[in-house]
Amino acid sequence: MKLTPSRMRGWQDSPNLDFSDIRRYAPGTHHGLLLVRLRAPGRAALARRIEAVFQAESVETWHRAFVVVTDRKLRIRRPKTG
């Protein structure tokens, strides 16, 4: 299924930077958080980037992780084990 802006209706996007505070949203304290930071924001750009990431990465392994996606990078912080 192709991710398009119309399919993203109902998604919550926010310029609220509180979500970027890893101390507040530490890995393992939630079901998983995907933070997307793009230079040129917009629903079409967001849909393209998320679609590319979901096609290239094993997103099913992101459970309880804090994931940051930018135009060029992907950072995954997983809960500490043990």
Backbone bond lengths (Angstrom), bond angles and torsions (degrees), N, CA, C in turn:
res aa  C-N    CA-C-N  psi(-1)  N-CA   C-N-CA  omega(-1)  CA-C   N-CA-C  phi
1 M - - - 1.442 - - 1.522 108.76 -
2 K 1.292 115.95 129.35 1.452 120.81 179.01 1.524 109.64 -82.41
3 L 1.314 115.24 134.70 1.457 121.39 178.30 1.515 108.33 -86.14
4 T 1.315 116.85 118.19 1.456 122.45 -179.54 1.525 109.33 -124.50
5 P 1.323 117.79 161.57 1.463 119.04 178.66 1.522 113.16 -55.52
6 S 1.338 118.44 -36.07 1.458 119.28 179.67 1.528 112.04 -67.67
7 R 1.331 117.01 -31.07 1.464 120.51 177.02 1.526 111.66 -75.64
8 M 1.320 116.76 -14.78 1.456 121.06 -178.99 1.522 112.05 -88.64
9 R 1.340 117.56 1.58 1.454 119.65 176.75 1.518 109.55 -55.27
10 G 1.295 117.28 135.60 1.448 121.38 -179.17 1.524 113.14 94.10
11 W 1.332 117.13 -16.45 1.463 119.54 175.62 1.516 107.63 -69.38
12 Q 1.274 115.79 146.80 1.457 119.82 177.14 1.517 109.33 -99.33
13 D 1.299 116.16 121.34 1.451 119.12 171.90 1.515 106.93 -122.25
14 S 1.293 115.12 147.91 1.446 118.86 -173.02 1.521 109.91 -151.32
15 P 1.315 116.86 140.31 1.460 119.16 172.67 1.523 111.34 -80.57
16 N 1.313 117.26 4.08 1.450 123.32 -178.36 1.529 110.29 -62.83
17 L 1.300 117.18 116.15 1.457 121.54 -176.86 1.524 113.30 -80.90
18 D 1.331 118.14 -4.02 1.463 120.21 177.35 1.525 111.37 -57.56
19 F 1.328 117.28 -33.10 1.461 120.69 -179.09 1.527 112.47 -65.92
20 S 1.313 117.99 -18.48 1.460 120.33 -178.69 1.529 112.44 -84.26
21 D 1.308 118.01 -2.69 1.464 122.01 -179.48 1.522 109.97 -83.43
22 I 1.334 116.27 98.37 1.462 120.86 -175.70 1.532 111.94 -66.70
23 R 1.313 117.20 -21.23 1.468 119.09 176.19 1.514 110.43 -68.91
24 R 1.302 116.78 -35.78 1.465 121.37 179.96 1.528 111.69 -79.88
25 Y 1.313 116.65 -33.28 1.472 122.35 -178.35 1.526 109.73 -118.48
26 A 1.303 115.95 54.71 1.466 121.38 -177.26 1.531 110.72 -61.39
27 P 1.324 117.16 143.13 1.462 120.20 176.84 1.527 110.43 -53.72
28 G 1.324 115.86 136.17 1.454 121.27 -179.48 1.516 114.07 95.52
29 T 1.337 117.67 -12.71 1.466 120.49 -179.80 1.527 112.40 -96.17
30 H 1.317 116.83 4.73 1.467 122.96 -179.37 1.527 107.84 -152.31
31 H 1.308 117.32 174.78 1.470 121.51 -179.97 1.521 112.71 -74.17
32 G 1.301 116.67 -19.51 1.453 122.39 -178.93 1.514 108.86 145.45
33 L 1.311 116.04 142.53 1.458 121.14 -177.77 1.519 108.77 -135.21
34 L 1.315 116.21 128.46 1.453 122.85 177.64 1.522 107.85 -113.18
35 L 1.315 116.31 114.45 1.456 122.81 178.59 1.524 107.78 -106.73
36 V 1.325 116.74 122.39 1.460 121.33 -178.35 1.524 108.33 -113.09
37 R 1.317 115.04 124.64 1.466 121.44 178.48 1.517 108.29 -122.90
38 L 1.313 116.09 110.21 1.462 121.36 -179.55 1.519 109.92 -115.85
39 R 1.320 116.00 146.60 1.465 120.08 178.28 1.524 111.08 -65.79
40 A 1.340 115.93 -42.13 1.464 121.41 179.60 1.525 107.88 -112.31
41 P 1.326 117.29 92.14 1.458 119.49 -176.98 1.522 112.42 -69.38
42 G 1.291 115.51 162.51 1.456 123.03 178.88 1.512 109.02 149.99
43 R 1.317 116.33 153.54 1.465 119.73 -175.94 1.526 112.88 -63.38
44 A 1.327 117.53 -38.46 1.474 119.52 -179.64 1.534 110.67 -65.87
45 A 1.334 116.97 -44.67 1.466 120.77 178.28 1.521 110.76 -64.34
46 L 1.314 116.40 -40.47 1.461 121.36 178.16 1.526 110.70 -62.24
47 A 1.323 116.96 -45.67 1.466 121.19 179.56 1.525 111.23 -62.09
48 R 1.333 117.12 -43.40 1.474 120.54 179.12 1.521 111.55 -61.90
49 R 1.321 116.59 -45.21 1.468 119.91 -176.95 1.524 111.47 -68.60
50 I 1.317 117.23 -43.41 1.467 119.95 179.39 1.519 110.25 -65.10
51 E 1.314 117.55 -41.68 1.462 120.54 178.24 1.528 110.91 -60.53
52 A 1.325 117.38 -43.70 1.464 121.02 179.57 1.528 111.00 -63.01
53 V 1.314 117.10 -42.84 1.464 121.04 179.72 1.523 110.60 -65.77
54 F 1.326 117.28 -44.89 1.466 120.33 -177.85 1.526 111.84 -67.36
55 Q 1.310 118.38 -27.30 1.463 121.10 176.71 1.525 111.79 -78.35
56 A 1.324 117.70 -31.04 1.458 121.24 -173.75 1.531 114.11 -94.99
57 E 1.310 118.13 -21.20 1.459 121.38 -171.96 1.533 111.98 -114.74
58 S 1.306 115.30 159.44 1.466 122.24 176.28 1.530 108.85 -88.84
59 V 1.310 115.64 75.54 1.467 120.26 -173.82 1.528 112.78 -64.84
60 E 1.314 117.57 -20.39 1.468 119.49 178.83 1.528 111.42 -65.69
61 T 1.318 117.84 -14.87 1.468 121.43 178.21 1.534 111.96 -89.42
62 W 1.305 117.69 1.83 1.452 121.71 -176.46 1.518 113.46 -86.47
63 H 1.300 119.04 7.99 1.461 122.49 -177.80 1.529 110.26 -53.62
64 R 1.324 116.35 125.31 1.463 124.87 177.60 1.534 113.35 67.97
65 A 1.328 116.85 14.32 1.473 121.41 -178.42 1.525 110.96 -96.11
66 F 1.310 115.28 161.49 1.459 123.72 173.04 1.528 105.27 -108.25
67 V 1.325 116.49 112.47 1.467 121.60 -173.47 1.528 108.83 -115.17
68 V 1.326 115.73 129.88 1.464 121.36 177.48 1.525 107.75 -116.72
69 V 1.319 115.72 124.58 1.462 122.62 179.00 1.522 108.03 -116.00
70 T 1.331 115.78 128.49 1.459 120.73 173.98 1.529 107.32 -119.01
71 D 1.313 116.20 -174.30 1.462 120.10 178.73 1.525 112.11 -58.58
72 R 1.317 116.77 -32.01 1.467 120.42 -173.66 1.520 114.87 -124.02
73 K 1.316 118.24 -16.22 1.459 120.53 -173.30 1.521 112.43 -123.78
74 L 1.331 112.59 162.17 1.449 121.80 173.62 1.523 106.52 -138.69
75 R 1.327 116.68 121.66 1.462 120.81 177.77 1.523 108.58 -119.97
76 I 1.321 115.61 130.57 1.454 120.97 -179.15 1.519 108.26 -120.97
77 R 1.311 115.23 121.29 1.467 120.34 174.33 1.525 106.83 -110.97
78 R 1.308 114.40 118.16 1.460 120.93 -177.07 1.520 109.93 -100.68
79 P 1.340 117.13 159.30 1.470 118.87 176.43 1.520 110.72 -62.10
80 K 1.293 115.98 146.03 1.460 120.66 176.74 1.523 108.47 -70.42
81 T 1.315 115.89 139.88 1.457 120.29 178.64 1.522 109.45 -102.96
82 G 1.351 113.73 152.70 1.454 119.26 174.41 1.428 112.83 82.10
